[in-house]
Amino acid sequence: MKSYNLIGSIAVLNEKTRNKEKTAEELLKKHKNIKTVVISKSIHSGLYRLRKTKHILGEKTKETIHKENKSVLKLNIDACYFSPRTSSERLRIAKLVKKSEVILVMFSGIAPYPIVIAKNANPKKIYGIETNKEAHKYALENIKLNRLNNIELIRGNVKKVMPKLKIKFDRIIMPLPKTSFRYFDLPIKNLKKKGYLHYYLFAKRLPKKDIKGLKIKKVTRLNQISPGKYKYCIDFQKA
Ligand SMILES: C[S@@+](CC[C@H](N)C(=O)[O-])C[C@H]1O[C@@H](n2cnc3c(N)ncnc32)[C@H](O)[C@@H]1O
């Protein structure tokens, strides 16, 4: 069977899949949880990190509810970024969170980081900032679906929102690997002394030196992006 990503009840086949219709038929027959099969490029693009999918077989919908790490996440797969492959990384971060932390998730999307953290740890409050109106709309709905009351989501560009935030955070998460370097200066001011910064990036080689008063505590290599290039998370701690 060809490889695919499963988002809720939608199987997303890679555009290079041969015999798409036959593969889709087999998937629908074999897996009762799959209701829709679509095809898509594996690369996300643009400010909102989106990819257009094309319907192949099954129920004609782009909206689904995905379950992971005790969380339910509703989304439209064409209008919002979401990757089921990051599920274990989200749980890794949740497990680092100590009781009563105040956390900021920059680039929060449909809010998988805030929700997985709230469901698997005991933070005081989690803030999220997202610029895509559709993703923000689903994020607000997801908070209700998960019955959480310690998450506050702000719609806007981090560059405009963060300078106005008068909060010091115990932990800041930056899940925008393609261009997070453009925003690297932003979280430093809002991070408490000894606070943690989880910085995602795509790279072939990683900087080994601590930077700007931030000490590297751990580097996690995640999935491969292209030959020799990987997604990484650097866990920094502020001096
Ligand atoms: C790679 S996605 C990650 C979304 C979510 N955190 C997740 O893990 O599914 C990055 C998100 O950042 C948003 N984004 C990009 N630039 C932004 C900015 N300057 N301010 C706020 N959000 C931004 C995009 O719309 C997108 O939803």
The ligand as a MOL file (V3000), in Angstrom:
LIG
                    3D

  0  0  0     0  0            999 V3000
M  V30 BEGIN CTAB
M  V30 COUNTS 27 29 0 0 0
M  V30 BEGIN ATOM
M  V30 1 C 3.8040 25.8720 10.0410 0
M  V30 2 S 2.2330 26.5320 10.5280 0 CHG=1
M  V30 3 C 2.0760 25.8730 12.1940 0
M  V30 4 C 0.6820 25.9810 12.7350 0
M  V30 5 C 0.4670 25.2490 14.0700 0
M  V30 6 N 1.3250 25.7760 15.1030 0
M  V30 7 C 0.6710 23.7680 13.9220 0
M  V30 8 O 1.6540 23.2400 14.4590 0
M  V30 9 O -0.1580 23.1150 13.2560 0 CHG=-1
M  V30 10 C 2.6350 28.2370 10.8200 0
M  V30 11 C 1.4310 29.1320 11.0620 0
M  V30 12 O 1.9250 30.4660 11.3020 0
M  V30 13 C 1.0350 31.4150 10.7270 0
M  V30 14 N 1.8320 32.6300 10.5210 0
M  V30 15 C 2.7810 32.8580 9.5860 0
M  V30 16 N 3.3510 34.0700 9.7530 0
M  V30 17 C 2.7450 34.6270 10.8350 0
M  V30 18 C 2.9090 35.8750 11.5200 0
M  V30 19 N 3.8050 36.7700 11.1100 0
M  V30 20 N 2.1510 36.1150 12.6230 0
M  V30 21 C 1.2450 35.2000 13.0470 0
M  V30 22 N 1.0340 34.0070 12.4270 0
M  V30 23 C 1.7780 33.7140 11.3380 0
M  V30 24 C 0.5330 30.7260 9.4590 0
M  V30 25 O -0.6950 31.2480 9.0380 0
M  V30 26 C 0.4470 29.2580 9.9210 0
M  V30 27 O -0.8370 28.9350 10.3780 0
M  V30 END ATOM
M  V30 BEGIN BOND
M  V30 1 1 1 2
M  V30 2 1 2 3
M  V30 3 1 2 10
M  V30 4 1 3 4
M  V30 5 1 4 5
M  V30 6 1 5 6
M  V30 7 1 5 7
M  V30 8 2 7 8
M  V30 9 1 7 9
M  V30 10 1 10 11
M  V30 11 1 11 12
M  V30 12 1 11 26
M  V30 13 1 12 13
M  V30 14 1 13 14
M  V30 15 1 13 24
M  V30 16 1 14 15
M  V30 17 1 14 23
M  V30 18 2 15 16
M  V30 19 1 16 17
M  V30 20 1 17 18
M  V30 21 2 17 23
M  V30 22 1 18 19
M  V30 23 2 18 20
M  V30 24 1 20 21
M  V30 25 2 21 22
M  V30 26 1 22 23
M  V30 27 1 24 25
M  V30 28 1 24 26
M  V30 29 1 26 27
M  V30 END BOND
M  V30 END CTAB
M  END
